[in-house]
Amino acid sequence: QVQLVESGGGLVQAGGSLRLSCAASGSIFGFSYMAWYRQVPGKQRELVAGITKYGTPNYADSVKGRFTISRDNTKNALYLQMNNLKPEDTAVYYCAADRMTVTTDRYWGQGTQVTVSS
């Protein structure tokens, strides 16, 4: 059973930075795609950034130029560097990982709260 554990969330002032980490219980090399999502109460979970196993990233327009996603296969970890944070970035951030077999299995972490004060 795959376990993903996020850390690094917290309270920060607008303009500040945070680095989120997602630690996997085993090798992440087999995950074809890993991503960060976020969710605020009453809204759907939305994609923030994703990265393929070959290191190709994709970003939501709202975070382009401010957030950077990376993965370290040697440490079995996914990261999200968040700079120039805005109050609208406040949300619970979730790590997700896809493993492709006959189908695609998606695994989720439990989430970490990010709060940006104005």
N, C-alpha and C positions, 0 to 999 in steps of 0.2 A: 504494500500500500504506500503510495507516494504521499509524503507530507511536505507542505510548503509553509514556512513560517516567516512572516514579515516582521520587520523591526525598523526603527529609525523615525517613526512618526513623532509628532509633538506639536507644541505651540510656538509659532514664530511670527514676527512682525512682517508686515508687507515690505517687500524688497529683500527679505532675507532668503536663506537657503536651507535646504534639508537634503539628506541623502537617505533614501529608503533602500533596504536590503531584503532579499528574499532567499532564505536558505532552504535547500531541498534535502530530503532525507537520504537521497542517493544521487547517482550520477545524473547530470542534466544533459549529457551528451545526446541522449536518446530523444530529447524534446525537440521536435521540429520547429516549434515556435513558443516563445515565452512573452508575456506581456504584463503590463500594469493597467488595471482598470480603476475607476473611482466611482463612488456613488454617494449622493446626498439623499436625505430622507425625502420620499415622495417622488423621486426621479429614477429613471432607469440607469443601470450601471453602464458607464461609457468607457470606451477604450481611450487610454491616455497615450500609451506608446507600446510598441511591440518590436521583437527582434527575432530573426530567424536563426537557425543553428549555424548559419554561415556568417552571421553578424550583420545582416542587412536590417536596418531599423526603419520603422515607420512611426509617425507622430500625428496626434490630433492637431488640427490647425491652431487650436487655442494654446498649445504649449510649445509649438515650434520656436526654436531659438532660445528657449528658456530651460527646457528639460532635456536630459540626455540619458538614454537607456543603454545599458551594457550588460554583458553576461561573462562570467568567468567559469569556463567548464572545468578548470582545475580545482576550483573552490566550490563547485556546485552551487553557484550563487547568481542571482540576478540583481541588478541595481537600477535605481532611478535617481539621478542627480537633478535636483530641482532648484533653480536659481530664479531670482527676481519674482518671488512668490507673490501672488495676489489674493485678496480675500475670496475671490471666486474659485480659487484652487482648494478651498476648504472642503474636505470630503473624507470618507473612509477609502483608503487605497488598498486594492487587492492584487495579489500576484496570481498569475494564471500560467499554466503550462500545458501544451498539447503534445500528446504522444500518438503517432500515427501507426496503426497496425492494419487490420482489415477496415476498421473505422478509426475515427479520431477521438481519443479520450482526452477530456479536459479536466485538469485538476486545479483546485482553488486553495488559496491560503485563507486565513481567518480574518485578515484585514488589519490595517493600522490607521489610526486617526491622524489626520493632518488638519491643523487649524491655523489659519492665517488671519491675524488681527490687523485692522486698518489703523 
